[in-house]
Amino acid sequence: MAFWAENINLSPAYILFRKTKRQWGSCSAKNVLSFNTMIMKLPPDVIEYIIVHELSHIKHRHHQKAFWQLIERYLPDYKRRVQELMTYTTSGVYHRFILSSCFYAYHSFGICICLHLLP
């Protein structure tokens, strides 16, 4: 986390780890980053994507072009990492099928929640 926060020059107010059913991470309106405790079971490059994704929400509170450009500046292969992330569930069960429709982002009350919904 410190590596990416320093390189992107975006720092969270603080970081929480919680057990959640359907989200890998979130960024609150007060720049508090929360991560699912199951994140530790993911491959390192996928964890990096989640970290960079949530850090990017400190600057861009949306998923518009500028947001994705920021991610791509630091992770040029982020699309591959997203596809790999979609092969996992937040319960730690590996999915053998990649479903492009199962990755969503939901904004509510200034919070970005990145979901991996079960089919």
Disulfide bonds with the S-S distance in Angstrom:
none
